[in-house]
Amino acid sequence: MSTHSTYDLLRHLADSWGLVVMTGIFLGLCLWPFRPGAKPLNREVANSIFKDETDV
């Protein structure tokens, strides 16, 4: 197998399956905070900025 045909093969895989894999990862990361078990953690993180605040 010559280097030119190896390049063509890798380029074809990156253009087709690479795009599918990157889209899947992107969608997975976008949907991760909305999974059912994440609600308590999301609430804790959202309120963490008020942790050290005292009432005046």
mmCIF entry with sequence, helices, sheets and N, C-alpha, C, O atoms, coordinates in Angstrom:
data_MODEL
# 
_entry.id   MODEL 
# 
_entity.id                         1 
_entity.type                       polymer 
_entity.pdbx_number_of_molecules   1 
# 
_entity_poly.entity_id                      1 
_entity_poly.type                           'polypeptide(L)' 
_entity_poly.nstd_linkage                   no 
_entity_poly.nstd_monomer                   no 
_entity_poly.pdbx_seq_one_letter_code       MSTHSTYDLLRHLADSWGLVVMTGIFLGLCLWPFRPGAKPLNREVANSIFKDETDV 
_entity_poly.pdbx_seq_one_letter_code_can   MSTHSTYDLLRHLADSWGLVVMTGIFLGLCLWPFRPGAKPLNREVANSIFKDETDV 
_entity_poly.pdbx_strand_id                 A 
# 
loop_
_entity_poly_seq.entity_id 
_entity_poly_seq.num 
_entity_poly_seq.mon_id 
_entity_poly_seq.hetero 
1 1  MET n 
1 2  SER n 
1 3  THR n 
1 4  HIS n 
1 5  SER n 
1 6  THR n 
1 7  TYR n 
1 8  ASP n 
1 9  LEU n 
1 10 LEU n 
1 11 ARG n 
1 12 HIS n 
1 13 LEU n 
1 14 ALA n 
1 15 ASP n 
1 16 SER n 
1 17 TRP n 
1 18 GLY n 
1 19 LEU n 
1 20 VAL n 
1 21 VAL n 
1 22 MET n 
1 23 THR n 
1 24 GLY n 
1 25 ILE n 
1 26 PHE n 
1 27 LEU n 
1 28 GLY n 
1 29 LEU n 
1 30 CYS n 
1 31 LEU n 
1 32 TRP n 
1 33 PRO n 
1 34 PHE n 
1 35 ARG n 
1 36 PRO n 
1 37 GLY n 
1 38 ALA n 
1 39 LYS n 
1 40 PRO n 
1 41 LEU n 
1 42 ASN n 
1 43 ARG n 
1 44 GLU n 
1 45 VAL n 
1 46 ALA n 
1 47 ASN n 
1 48 SER n 
1 49 ILE n 
1 50 PHE n 
1 51 LYS n 
1 52 ASP n 
1 53 GLU n 
1 54 THR n 
1 55 ASP n 
1 56 VAL n 
# 
_struct_asym.id          A 
_struct_asym.entity_id   1 
# 
loop_
_struct_conf.conf_type_id 
_struct_conf.id 
_struct_conf.pdbx_PDB_helix_id 
_struct_conf.beg_label_comp_id 
_struct_conf.beg_label_asym_id 
_struct_conf.beg_label_seq_id 
_struct_conf.pdbx_beg_PDB_ins_code 
_struct_conf.end_label_comp_id 
_struct_conf.end_label_asym_id 
_struct_conf.end_label_seq_id 
_struct_conf.pdbx_end_PDB_ins_code 
_struct_conf.beg_auth_comp_id 
_struct_conf.beg_auth_asym_id 
_struct_conf.beg_auth_seq_id 
_struct_conf.end_auth_comp_id 
_struct_conf.end_auth_asym_id 
_struct_conf.end_auth_seq_id 
_struct_conf.pdbx_PDB_helix_class 
_struct_conf.details 
_struct_conf.pdbx_PDB_helix_length 
HELX_P HELX_P1 AA1 THR A 3  ? LEU A 13 ? THR A 3  LEU A 13 1 ? 11 
HELX_P HELX_P2 AA2 ALA A 14 ? GLY A 18 ? ALA A 14 GLY A 18 3 ? 5  
HELX_P HELX_P3 AA3 LEU A 19 ? LEU A 31 ? LEU A 19 LEU A 31 1 ? 13 
HELX_P HELX_P4 AA4 TRP A 32 ? PHE A 34 ? TRP A 32 PHE A 34 5 ? 3  
HELX_P HELX_P5 AA5 PRO A 36 ? ALA A 38 ? PRO A 36 ALA A 38 5 ? 3  
HELX_P HELX_P6 AA6 LYS A 39 ? ASN A 47 ? LYS A 39 ASN A 47 1 ? 9  
HELX_P HELX_P7 AA7 SER A 48 ? PHE A 50 ? SER A 48 PHE A 50 5 ? 3  
# 
_struct_conf_type.id          HELX_P 
_struct_conf_type.criteria    ? 
_struct_conf_type.reference   ? 
# 
loop_
_atom_site.group_PDB 
_atom_site.id 
_atom_site.type_symbol 
_atom_site.label_atom_id 
_atom_site.label_alt_id 
_atom_site.label_comp_id 
_atom_site.label_asym_id 
_atom_site.label_entity_id 
_atom_site.label_seq_id 
_atom_site.pdbx_PDB_ins_code 
_atom_site.Cartn_x 
_atom_site.Cartn_y 
_atom_site.Cartn_z 
_atom_site.occupancy 
_atom_site.B_iso_or_equiv 
_atom_site.pdbx_formal_charge 
_atom_site.auth_seq_id 
_atom_site.auth_comp_id 
_atom_site.auth_asym_id 
_atom_site.auth_atom_id 
_atom_site.pdbx_PDB_model_num 
ATOM 1   N N  . MET A 1 1  ? 0.844   -1.168 0.000  1.00 0.00 ? 1  MET A N  1 
ATOM 2   C CA . MET A 1 1  ? 0.000   0.000  0.000  1.00 0.00 ? 1  MET A CA 1 
ATOM 3   C C  . MET A 1 1  ? 0.896   1.241  0.000  1.00 0.00 ? 1  MET A C  1 
ATOM 4   O O  . MET A 1 1  ? 1.750   1.392  0.874  1.00 0.00 ? 1  MET A O  1 
ATOM 5   N N  . SER A 1 2  ? 0.707   2.098  -0.948 1.00 0.00 ? 2  SER A N  1 
ATOM 6   C CA . SER A 1 2  ? 1.545   3.291  -1.042 1.00 0.00 ? 2  SER A CA 1 
ATOM 7   C C  . SER A 1 2  ? 1.058   4.352  -0.051 1.00 0.00 ? 2  SER A C  1 
ATOM 8   O O  . SER A 1 2  ? -0.047  4.267  0.485  1.00 0.00 ? 2  SER A O  1 
ATOM 9   N N  . THR A 1 3  ? 1.912   5.351  0.175  1.00 0.00 ? 3  THR A N  1 
ATOM 10  C CA . THR A 1 3  ? 1.546   6.403  1.122  1.00 0.00 ? 3  THR A CA 1 
ATOM 11  C C  . THR A 1 3  ? 0.376   7.229  0.603  1.00 0.00 ? 3  THR A C  1 
ATOM 12  O O  . THR A 1 3  ? -0.427  7.733  1.389  1.00 0.00 ? 3  THR A O  1 
ATOM 13  N N  . HIS A 1 4  ? 0.278   7.369  -0.705 1.00 0.00 ? 4  HIS A N  1 
ATOM 14  C CA . HIS A 1 4  ? -0.828  8.150  -1.267 1.00 0.00 ? 4  HIS A CA 1 
ATOM 15  C C  . HIS A 1 4  ? -2.166  7.455  -1.008 1.00 0.00 ? 4  HIS A C  1 
ATOM 16  O O  . HIS A 1 4  ? -3.142  8.117  -0.654 1.00 0.00 ? 4  HIS A O  1 
ATOM 17  N N  . SER A 1 5  ? -2.225  6.150  -1.176 1.00 0.00 ? 5  SER A N  1 
ATOM 18  C CA . SER A 1 5  ? -3.483  5.457  -0.944 1.00 0.00 ? 5  SER A CA 1 
ATOM 19  C C  . SER A 1 5  ? -3.807  5.381  0.553  1.00 0.00 ? 5  SER A C  1 
ATOM 20  O O  . SER A 1 5  ? -4.980  5.356  0.924  1.00 0.00 ? 5  SER A O  1 
ATOM 21  N N  . THR A 1 6  ? -2.788  5.345  1.414  1.00 0.00 ? 6  THR A N  1 
ATOM 22  C CA . THR A 1 6  ? -3.018  5.389  2.857  1.00 0.00 ? 6  THR A CA 1 
ATOM 23  C C  . THR A 1 6  ? -3.621  6.727  3.243  1.00 0.00 ? 6  THR A C  1 
ATOM 24  O O  . THR A 1 6  ? -4.555  6.792  4.043  1.00 0.00 ? 6  THR A O  1 
ATOM 25  N N  . TYR A 1 7  ? -3.079  7.797  2.666  1.00 0.00 ? 7  TYR A N  1 
ATOM 26  C CA . TYR A 1 7  ? -3.617  9.129  2.934  1.00 0.00 ? 7  TYR A CA 1 
ATOM 27  C C  . TYR A 1 7  ? -5.075  9.228  2.478  1.00 0.00 ? 7  TYR A C  1 
ATOM 28  O O  . TYR A 1 7  ? -5.923  9.759  3.194  1.00 0.00 ? 7  TYR A O  1 
ATOM 29  N N  . ASP A 1 8  ? -5.351  8.719  1.296  1.00 0.00 ? 8  ASP A N  1 
ATOM 30  C CA . ASP A 1 8  ? -6.722  8.761  0.782  1.00 0.00 ? 8  ASP A CA 1 
ATOM 31  C C  . ASP A 1 8  ? -7.675  7.980  1.682  1.00 0.00 ? 8  ASP A C  1 
ATOM 32  O O  . ASP A 1 8  ? -8.792  8.429  1.939  1.00 0.00 ? 8  ASP A O  1 
ATOM 33  N N  . LEU A 1 9  ? -7.245  6.826  2.158  1.00 0.00 ? 9  LEU A N  1 
ATOM 34  C CA . LEU A 1 9  ? -8.075  6.019  3.046  1.00 0.00 ? 9  LEU A CA 1 
ATOM 35  C C  . LEU A 1 9  ? -8.354  6.755  4.356  1.00 0.00 ? 9  LEU A C  1 
ATOM 36  O O  . LEU A 1 9  ? -9.499  6.814  4.805  1.00 0.00 ? 9  LEU A O  1 
ATOM 37  N N  . LEU A 1 10 ? -7.310  7.316  4.969  1.00 0.00 ? 10 LEU A N  1 
ATOM 38  C CA . LEU A 1 10 ? -7.491  8.031  6.232  1.00 0.00 ? 10 LEU A CA 1 
ATOM 39  C C  . LEU A 1 10 ? -8.335  9.282  6.041  1.00 0.00 ? 10 LEU A C  1 
ATOM 40  O O  . LEU A 1 10 ? -9.134  9.635  6.909  1.00 0.00 ? 10 LEU A O  1 
ATOM 41  N N  . ARG A 1 11 ? -8.162  9.948  4.916  1.00 0.00 ? 11 ARG A N  1 
ATOM 42  C CA . ARG A 1 11 ? -8.955  11.149 4.626  1.00 0.00 ? 11 ARG A CA 1 
ATOM 43  C C  . ARG A 1 11 ? -10.430 10.779 4.464  1.00 0.00 ? 11 ARG A C  1 
ATOM 44  O O  . ARG A 1 11 ? -11.308 11.485 4.960  1.00 0.00 ? 11 ARG A O  1 
ATOM 45  N N  . HIS A 1 12 ? -10.692 9.697  3.784  1.00 0.00 ? 12 HIS A N  1 
ATOM 46  C CA . HIS A 1 12 ? -12.073 9.247  3.602  1.00 0.00 ? 12 HIS A CA 1 
ATOM 47  C C  . HIS A 1 12 ? -12.708 8.877  4.936  1.00 0.00 ? 12 HIS A C  1 
ATOM 48  O O  . HIS A 1 12 ? -13.860 9.232  5.185  1.00 0.00 ? 12 HIS A O  1 
ATOM 49  N N  . LEU A 1 13 ? -11.984 8.174  5.796  1.00 0.00 ? 13 LEU A N  1 
ATOM 50  C CA . LEU A 1 13 ? -12.511 7.808  7.113  1.00 0.00 ? 13 LEU A CA 1 
ATOM 51  C C  . LEU A 1 13 ? -12.783 9.041  7.969  1.00 0.00 ? 13 LEU A C  1 
ATOM 52  O O  . LEU A 1 13 ? -13.791 9.104  8.673  1.00 0.00 ? 13 LEU A O  1 
ATOM 53  N N  . ALA A 1 14 ? -11.879 10.023 7.907  1.00 0.00 ? 14 ALA A N  1 
ATOM 54  C CA . ALA A 1 14 ? -12.066 11.244 8.692  1.00 0.00 ? 14 ALA A CA 1 
ATOM 55  C C  . ALA A 1 14 ? -13.255 12.044 8.174  1.00 0.00 ? 14 ALA A C  1 
ATOM 56  O O  . ALA A 1 14 ? -14.000 12.624 8.963  1.00 0.00 ? 14 ALA A O  1 
ATOM 57  N N  . ASP A 1 15 ? -13.439 12.082 6.870  1.00 0.00 ? 15 ASP A N  1 
ATOM 58  C CA . ASP A 1 15 ? -14.550 12.844 6.295  1.00 0.00 ? 15 ASP A CA 1 
ATOM 59  C C  . ASP A 1 15 ? -15.895 12.200 6.569  1.00 0.00 ? 15 ASP A C  1 
ATOM 60  O O  . ASP A 1 15 ? -16.893 12.908 6.700  1.00 0.00 ? 15 ASP A O  1 
ATOM 61  N N  . SER A 1 16 ? -15.951 10.896 6.658  1.00 0.00 ? 16 SER A N  1 
ATOM 62  C CA . SER A 1 16 ? -17.241 10.241 6.833  1.00 0.00 ? 16 SER A CA 1 
ATOM 63  C C  . SER A 1 16 ? -17.476 9.867  8.292  1.00 0.00 ? 16 SER A C  1 
ATOM 64  O O  . SER A 1 16 ? -18.328 10.465 8.950  1.00 0.00 ? 16 SER A O  1 
ATOM 65  N N  . TRP A 1 17 ? -16.746 8.902  8.802  1.00 0.00 ? 17 TRP A N  1 
ATOM 66  C CA . TRP A 1 17 ? -16.986 8.403  10.161 1.00 0.00 ? 17 TRP A CA 1 
ATOM 67  C C  . TRP A 1 17 ? -16.499 9.367  11.236 1.00 0.00 ? 17 TRP A C  1 
ATOM 68  O O  . TRP A 1 17 ? -17.054 9.398  12.335 1.00 0.00 ? 17 TRP A O  1 
ATOM 69  N N  . GLY A 1 18 ? -15.484 10.140 10.939 1.00 0.00 ? 18 GLY A N  1 
ATOM 70  C CA . GLY A 1 18 ? -15.008 11.123 11.912 1.00 0.00 ? 18 GLY A CA 1 
ATOM 71  C C  . GLY A 1 18 ? -16.073 12.148 12.237 1.00 0.00 ? 18 GLY A C  1 
ATOM 72  O O  . GLY A 1 18 ? -16.244 12.538 13.392 1.00 0.00 ? 18 GLY A O  1 
ATOM 73  N N  . LEU A 1 19 ? -16.793 12.585 11.206 1.00 0.00 ? 19 LEU A N  1 
ATOM 74  C CA . LEU A 1 19 ? -17.874 13.542 11.415 1.00 0.00 ? 19 LEU A CA 1 
ATOM 75  C C  . LEU A 1 19 ? -18.996 12.926 12.232 1.00 0.00 ? 19 LEU A C  1 
ATOM 76  O O  . LEU A 1 19 ? -19.573 13.593 13.090 1.00 0.00 ? 19 LEU A O  1 
ATOM 77  N N  . VAL A 1 20 ? -19.308 11.680 11.982 1.00 0.00 ? 20 VAL A N  1 
ATOM 78  C CA . VAL A 1 20 ? -20.365 10.995 12.736 1.00 0.00 ? 20 VAL A CA 1 
ATOM 79  C C  . VAL A 1 20 ? -19.955 10.853 14.207 1.00 0.00 ? 20 VAL A C  1 
ATOM 80  O O  . VAL A 1 20 ? -20.767 11.092 15.100 1.00 0.00 ? 20 VAL A O  1 
ATOM 81  N N  . VAL A 1 21 ? -18.721 10.473 14.456 1.00 0.00 ? 21 VAL A N  1 
ATOM 82  C CA . VAL A 1 21 ? -18.237 10.302 15.833 1.00 0.00 ? 21 VAL A CA 1 
ATOM 83  C C  . VAL A 1 21 ? -18.219 11.644 16.565 1.00 0.00 ? 21 VAL A C  1 
ATOM 84  O O  . VAL A 1 21 ? -18.662 11.723 17.711 1.00 0.00 ? 21 VAL A O  1 
ATOM 85  N N  . MET A 1 22 ? -17.713 12.696 15.923 1.00 0.00 ? 22 MET A N  1 
ATOM 86  C CA . MET A 1 22 ? -17.671 14.004 16.571 1.00 0.00 ? 22 MET A CA 1 
ATOM 87  C C  . MET A 1 22 ? -19.067 14.540 16.845 1.00 0.00 ? 22 MET A C  1 
ATOM 88  O O  . MET A 1 22 ? -19.285 15.177 17.876 1.00 0.00 ? 22 MET A O  1 
ATOM 89  N N  . THR A 1 23 ? -20.018 14.297 15.948 1.00 0.00 ? 23 THR A N  1 
ATOM 90  C CA . THR A 1 23 ? -21.400 14.720 16.177 1.00 0.00 ? 23 THR A CA 1 
ATOM 91  C C  . THR A 1 23 ? -22.002 13.966 17.357 1.00 0.00 ? 23 THR A C  1 
ATOM 92  O O  . THR A 1 23 ? -22.711 14.554 18.175 1.00 0.00 ? 23 THR A O  1 
ATOM 93  N N  . GLY A 1 24 ? -21.724 12.665 17.449 1.00 0.00 ? 24 GLY A N  1 
ATOM 94  C CA . GLY A 1 24 ? -22.214 11.874 18.578 1.00 0.00 ? 24 GLY A CA 1 
ATOM 95  C C  . GLY A 1 24 ? -21.645 12.351 19.903 1.00 0.00 ? 24 GLY A C  1 
ATOM 96  O O  . GLY A 1 24 ? -22.373 12.446 20.892 1.00 0.00 ? 24 GLY A O  1 
ATOM 97  N N  . ILE A 1 25 ? -20.362 12.650 19.935 1.00 0.00 ? 25 ILE A N  1 
ATOM 98  C CA . ILE A 1 25 ? -19.739 13.157 21.159 1.00 0.00 ? 25 ILE A CA 1 
ATOM 99  C C  . ILE A 1 25 ? -20.330 14.507 21.533 1.00 0.00 ? 25 ILE A C  1 
ATOM 100 O O  . ILE A 1 25 ? -20.619 14.754 22.704 1.00 0.00 ? 25 ILE A O  1 
ATOM 101 N N  . PHE A 1 26 ? -20.511 15.378 20.557 1.00 0.00 ? 26 PHE A N  1 
ATOM 102 C CA . PHE A 1 26 ? -21.086 16.705 20.815 1.00 0.00 ? 26 PHE A CA 1 
ATOM 103 C C  . PHE A 1 26 ? -22.494 16.583 21.400 1.00 0.00 ? 26 PHE A C  1 
ATOM 104 O O  . PHE A 1 26 ? -22.813 17.237 22.393 1.00 0.00 ? 26 PHE A O  1 
ATOM 105 N N  . LEU A 1 27 ? -23.321 15.762 20.796 1.00 0.00 ? 27 LEU A N  1 
ATOM 106 C CA . LEU A 1 27 ? -24.687 15.588 21.296 1.00 0.00 ? 27 LEU A CA 1 
ATOM 107 C C  . LEU A 1 27 ? -24.696 14.965 22.683 1.00 0.00 ? 27 LEU A C  1 
ATOM 108 O O  . LEU A 1 27 ? -25.496 15.348 23.537 1.00 0.00 ? 27 LEU A O  1 
ATOM 109 N N  . GLY A 1 28 ? -23.803 14.001 22.908 1.00 0.00 ? 28 GLY A N  1 
ATOM 110 C CA . GLY A 1 28 ? -23.716 13.386 24.233 1.00 0.00 ? 28 GLY A CA 1 
ATOM 111 C C  . GLY A 1 28 ? -23.332 14.385 25.310 1.00 0.00 ? 28 GLY A C  1 
ATOM 112 O O  . GLY A 1 28 ? -23.899 14.374 26.402 1.00 0.00 ? 28 GLY A O  1 
ATOM 113 N N  . LEU A 1 29 ? -22.369 15.251 25.007 1.00 0.00 ? 29 LEU A N  1 
ATOM 114 C CA . LEU A 1 29 ? -21.955 16.258 25.979 1.00 0.00 ? 29 LEU A CA 1 
ATOM 115 C C  . LEU A 1 29 ? -23.026 17.321 26.197 1.00 0.00 ? 29 LEU A C  1 
ATOM 116 O O  . LEU A 1 29 ? -23.164 17.841 27.304 1.00 0.00 ? 29 LEU A O  1 
ATOM 117 N N  . CYS A 1 30 ? -23.781 17.647 25.159 1.00 0.00 ? 30 CYS A N  1 
ATOM 118 C CA . CYS A 1 30 ? -24.865 18.626 25.307 1.00 0.00 ? 30 CYS A CA 1 
ATOM 119 C C  . CYS A 1 30 ? -26.013 18.064 26.141 1.00 0.00 ? 30 CYS A C  1 
ATOM 120 O O  . CYS A 1 30 ? -26.649 18.804 26.892 1.00 0.00 ? 30 CYS A O  1 
ATOM 121 N N  . LEU A 1 31 ? -26.282 16.782 26.018 1.00 0.00 ? 31 LEU A N  1 
ATOM 122 C CA . LEU A 1 31 ? -27.406 16.179 26.730 1.00 0.00 ? 31 LEU A CA 1 
ATOM 123 C C  . LEU A 1 31 ? -27.040 15.658 28.119 1.00 0.00 ? 31 LEU A C  1 
ATOM 124 O O  . LEU A 1 31 ? -27.932 15.358 28.913 1.00 0.00 ? 31 LEU A O  1 
ATOM 125 N N  . TRP A 1 32 ? -25.758 15.546 28.428 1.00 0.00 ? 32 TRP A N  1 
ATOM 126 C CA . TRP A 1 32 ? -25.294 14.982 29.702 1.00 0.00 ? 32 TRP A CA 1 
ATOM 127 C C  . TRP A 1 32 ? -25.907 15.676 30.926 1.00 0.00 ? 32 TRP A C  1 
ATOM 128 O O  . TRP A 1 32 ? -26.325 14.975 31.847 1.00 0.00 ? 32 TRP A O  1 
ATOM 129 N N  . PRO A 1 33 ? -25.983 17.007 30.990 1.00 0.00 ? 33 PRO A N  1 
ATOM 130 C CA . PRO A 1 33 ? -26.562 17.648 32.183 1.00 0.00 ? 33 PRO A CA 1 
ATOM 131 C C  . PRO A 1 33 ? -28.058 17.401 32.349 1.00 0.00 ? 33 PRO A C  1 
ATOM 132 O O  . PRO A 1 33 ? -28.593 17.614 33.437 1.00 0.00 ? 33 PRO A O  1 
ATOM 133 N N  . PHE A 1 34 ? -28.739 16.962 31.307 1.00 0.00 ? 34 PHE A N  1 
ATOM 134 C CA . PHE A 1 34 ? -30.184 16.775 31.361 1.00 0.00 ? 34 PHE A CA 1 
ATOM 135 C C  . PHE A 1 34 ? -30.592 15.343 31.683 1.00 0.00 ? 34 PHE A C  1 
ATOM 136 O O  . PHE A 1 34 ? -31.778 15.015 31.640 1.00 0.00 ? 34 PHE A O  1 
ATOM 137 N N  . ARG A 1 35 ? -29.626 14.488 32.004 1.00 0.00 ? 35 ARG A N  1 
ATOM 138 C CA . ARG A 1 35 ? -29.969 13.107 32.345 1.00 0.00 ? 35 ARG A CA 1 
ATOM 139 C C  . ARG A 1 35 ? -30.696 13.093 33.688 1.00 0.00 ? 35 ARG A C  1 
ATOM 140 O O  . ARG A 1 35 ? -30.490 13.989 34.506 1.00 0.00 ? 35 ARG A O  1 
ATOM 141 N N  . PRO A 1 36 ? -31.543 12.091 33.927 1.00 0.00 ? 36 PRO A N  1 
ATOM 142 C CA . PRO A 1 36 ? -32.383 12.084 35.139 1.00 0.00 ? 36 PRO A CA 1 
ATOM 143 C C  . PRO A 1 36 ? -31.605 12.136 36.456 1.00 0.00 ? 36 PRO A C  1 
ATOM 144 O O  . PRO A 1 36 ? -32.062 12.790 37.394 1.00 0.00 ? 36 PRO A O  1 
ATOM 145 N N  . GLY A 1 37 ? -30.468 11.485 36.562 1.00 0.00 ? 37 GLY A N  1 
ATOM 146 C CA . GLY A 1 37 ? -29.741 11.439 37.826 1.00 0.00 ? 37 GLY A CA 1 
ATOM 147 C C  . GLY A 1 37 ? -28.912 12.671 38.121 1.00 0.00 ? 37 GLY A C  1 
ATOM 148 O O  . GLY A 1 37 ? -28.282 12.741 39.176 1.00 0.00 ? 37 GLY A O  1 
ATOM 149 N N  . ALA A 1 38 ? -28.890 13.638 37.232 1.00 0.00 ? 38 ALA A N  1 
ATOM 150 C CA . ALA A 1 38 ? -28.024 14.796 37.405 1.00 0.00 ? 38 ALA A CA 1 
ATOM 151 C C  . ALA A 1 38 ? -28.683 15.958 38.139 1.00 0.00 ? 38 ALA A C  1 
ATOM 152 O O  . ALA A 1 38 ? -28.016 16.949 38.435 1.00 0.00 ? 38 ALA A O  1 
ATOM 153 N N  . LYS A 1 39 ? -29.957 15.861 38.436 1.00 0.00 ? 39 LYS A N  1 
ATOM 154 C CA . LYS A 1 39 ? -30.673 16.991 39.029 1.00 0.00 ? 39 LYS A CA 1 
ATOM 155 C C  . LYS A 1 39 ? -30.083 17.443 40.375 1.00 0.00 ? 39 LYS A C  1 
ATOM 156 O O  . LYS A 1 39 ? -29.881 18.642 40.563 1.00 0.00 ? 39 LYS A O  1 
ATOM 157 N N  . PRO A 1 40 ? -29.802 16.539 41.311 1.00 0.00 ? 40 PRO A N  1 
ATOM 158 C CA . PRO A 1 40 ? -29.221 17.000 42.594 1.00 0.00 ? 40 PRO A CA 1 
ATOM 159 C C  . PRO A 1 40 ? -27.847 17.663 42.417 1.00 0.00 ? 40 PRO A C  1 
ATOM 160 O O  . PRO A 1 40 ? -27.559 18.675 43.057 1.00 0.00 ? 40 PRO A O  1 
ATOM 161 N N  . LEU A 1 41 ? -27.026 17.109 41.573 1.00 0.00 ? 41 LEU A N  1 
ATOM 162 C CA . LEU A 1 41 ? -25.700 17.695 41.342 1.00 0.00 ? 41 LEU A CA 1 
ATOM 163 C C  . LEU A 1 41 ? -25.820 19.056 40.675 1.00 0.00 ? 41 LEU A C  1 
ATOM 164 O O  . LEU A 1 41 ? -25.110 19.991 41.045 1.00 0.00 ? 41 LEU A O  1 
ATOM 165 N N  . ASN A 1 42 ? -26.710 19.177 39.696 1.00 0.00 ? 42 ASN A N  1 
ATOM 166 C CA . ASN A 1 42 ? -26.902 20.462 39.026 1.00 0.00 ? 42 ASN A CA 1 
ATOM 167 C C  . ASN A 1 42 ? -27.380 21.521 40.008 1.00 0.00 ? 42 ASN A C  1 
ATOM 168 O O  . ASN A 1 42 ? -26.933 22.667 39.955 1.00 0.00 ? 42 ASN A O  1 
ATOM 169 N N  . ARG A 1 43 ? -28.286 21.143 40.902 1.00 0.00 ? 43 ARG A N  1 
ATOM 170 C CA . ARG A 1 43 ? -28.796 22.098 41.896 1.00 0.00 ? 43 ARG A CA 1 
ATOM 171 C C  . ARG A 1 43 ? -27.678 22.513 42.854 1.00 0.00 ? 43 ARG A C  1 
ATOM 172 O O  . ARG A 1 43 ? -27.566 23.688 43.204 1.00 0.00 ? 43 ARG A O  1 
ATOM 173 N N  . GLU A 1 44 ? -26.858 21.561 43.276 1.00 0.00 ? 44 GLU A N  1 
ATOM 174 C CA . GLU A 1 44 ? -25.742 21.871 44.184 1.00 0.00 ? 44 GLU A CA 1 
ATOM 175 C C  . GLU A 1 44 ? -24.742 22.807 43.523 1.00 0.00 ? 44 GLU A C  1 
ATOM 176 O O  . GLU A 1 44 ? -24.274 23.759 44.149 1.00 0.00 ? 44 GLU A O  1 
ATOM 177 N N  . VAL A 1 45 ? -24.419 22.549 42.285 1.00 0.00 ? 45 VAL A N  1 
ATOM 178 C CA . VAL A 1 45 ? -23.460 23.397 41.568 1.00 0.00 ? 45 VAL A CA 1 
ATOM 179 C C  . VAL A 1 45 ? -24.038 24.790 41.341 1.00 0.00 ? 45 VAL A C  1 
ATOM 180 O O  . VAL A 1 45 ? -23.324 25.786 41.460 1.00 0.00 ? 45 VAL A O  1 
ATOM 181 N N  . ALA A 1 46 ? -25.325 24.864 41.015 1.00 0.00 ? 46 ALA A N  1 
ATOM 182 C CA . ALA A 1 46 ? -25.954 26.167 40.783 1.00 0.00 ? 46 ALA A CA 1 
ATOM 183 C C  . ALA A 1 46 ? -25.964 27.012 42.052 1.00 0.00 ? 46 ALA A C  1 
ATOM 184 O O  . ALA A 1 46 ? -25.844 28.235 41.974 1.00 0.00 ? 46 ALA A O  1 
ATOM 185 N N  . ASN A 1 47 ? -26.106 26.388 43.216 1.00 0.00 ? 47 ASN A N  1 
ATOM 186 C CA . ASN A 1 47 ? -26.152 27.132 44.474 1.00 0.00 ? 47 ASN A CA 1 
ATOM 187 C C  . ASN A 1 47 ? -24.790 27.282 45.142 1.00 0.00 ? 47 ASN A C  1 
ATOM 188 O O  . ASN A 1 47 ? -24.692 27.916 46.193 1.00 0.00 ? 47 ASN A O  1 
ATOM 189 N N  . SER A 1 48 ? -23.748 26.722 44.563 1.00 0.00 ? 48 SER A N  1 
ATOM 190 C CA . SER A 1 48 ? -22.423 26.760 45.184 1.00 0.00 ? 48 SER A CA 1 
ATOM 191 C C  . SER A 1 48 ? -21.848 28.171 45.237 1.00 0.00 ? 48 SER A C  1 
ATOM 192 O O  . SER A 1 48 ? -20.985 28.443 46.071 1.00 0.00 ? 48 SER A O  1 
ATOM 193 N N  . ILE A 1 49 ? -22.298 29.071 44.378 1.00 0.00 ? 49 ILE A N  1 
ATOM 194 C CA . ILE A 1 49 ? -21.762 30.433 44.425 1.00 0.00 ? 49 ILE A CA 1 
ATOM 195 C C  . ILE A 1 49 ? -22.244 31.182 45.658 1.00 0.00 ? 49 ILE A C  1 
ATOM 196 O O  . ILE A 1 49 ? -21.651 32.193 46.034 1.00 0.00 ? 49 ILE A O  1 
ATOM 197 N N  . PHE A 1 50 ? -23.312 30.702 46.296 1.00 0.00 ? 50 PHE A N  1 
ATOM 198 C CA . PHE A 1 50 ? -23.837 31.340 47.489 1.00 0.00 ? 50 PHE A CA 1 
ATOM 199 C C  . PHE A 1 50 ? -23.366 30.657 48.770 1.00 0.00 ? 50 PHE A C  1 
ATOM 200 O O  . PHE A 1 50 ? -23.825 31.013 49.856 1.00 0.00 ? 50 PHE A O  1 
ATOM 201 N N  . LYS A 1 51 ? -22.480 29.704 48.669 1.00 0.00 ? 51 LYS A N  1 
ATOM 202 C CA . LYS A 1 51 ? -22.063 28.880 49.802 1.00 0.00 ? 51 LYS A CA 1 
ATOM 203 C C  . LYS A 1 51 ? -21.453 29.711 50.937 1.00 0.00 ? 51 LYS A C  1 
ATOM 204 O O  . LYS A 1 51 ? -21.816 29.528 52.099 1.00 0.00 ? 51 LYS A O  1 
ATOM 205 N N  . ASP A 1 52 ? -20.536 30.617 50.610 1.00 0.00 ? 52 ASP A N  1 
ATOM 206 C CA . ASP A 1 52 ? -19.825 31.381 51.632 1.00 0.00 ? 52 ASP A CA 1 
ATOM 207 C C  . ASP A 1 52 ? -20.476 32.735 51.904 1.00 0.00 ? 52 ASP A C  1 
ATOM 208 O O  . ASP A 1 52 ? -19.929 33.543 52.655 1.00 0.00 ? 52 ASP A O  1 
ATOM 209 N N  . GLU A 1 53 ? -21.622 32.987 51.311 1.00 0.00 ? 53 GLU A N  1 
ATOM 210 C CA . GLU A 1 53 ? -22.276 34.281 51.506 1.00 0.00 ? 53 GLU A CA 1 
ATOM 211 C C  . GLU A 1 53 ? -23.041 34.284 52.826 1.00 0.00 ? 53 GLU A C  1 
ATOM 212 O O  . GLU A 1 53 ? -23.740 33.323 53.148 1.00 0.00 ? 53 GLU A O  1 
ATOM 213 N N  . THR A 1 54 ? -22.907 35.355 53.579 1.00 0.00 ? 54 THR A N  1 
ATOM 214 C CA . THR A 1 54 ? -23.639 35.486 54.843 1.00 0.00 ? 54 THR A CA 1 
ATOM 215 C C  . THR A 1 54 ? -24.667 36.597 54.703 1.00 0.00 ? 54 THR A C  1 
ATOM 216 O O  . THR A 1 54 ? -24.458 37.551 53.954 1.00 0.00 ? 54 THR A O  1 
ATOM 217 N N  . ASP A 1 55 ? -25.766 36.477 55.415 1.00 0.00 ? 55 ASP A N  1 
ATOM 218 C CA . ASP A 1 55 ? -26.785 37.522 55.404 1.00 0.00 ? 55 ASP A CA 1 
ATOM 219 C C  . ASP A 1 55 ? -26.309 38.709 56.211 1.00 0.00 ? 55 ASP A C  1 
ATOM 220 O O  . ASP A 1 55 ? -25.737 38.556 57.290 1.00 0.00 ? 55 ASP A O  1 
ATOM 221 N N  . VAL A 1 56 ? -26.548 39.882 55.681 1.00 0.00 ? 56 VAL A N  1 
ATOM 222 C CA . VAL A 1 56 ? -26.114 41.092 56.381 1.00 0.00 ? 56 VAL A CA 1 
ATOM 223 C C  . VAL A 1 56 ? -27.257 41.737 57.102 1.00 0.00 ? 56 VAL A C  1 
ATOM 224 O O  . VAL A 1 56 ? -27.076 42.769 57.748 1.00 0.00 ? 56 VAL A O  1 
# 
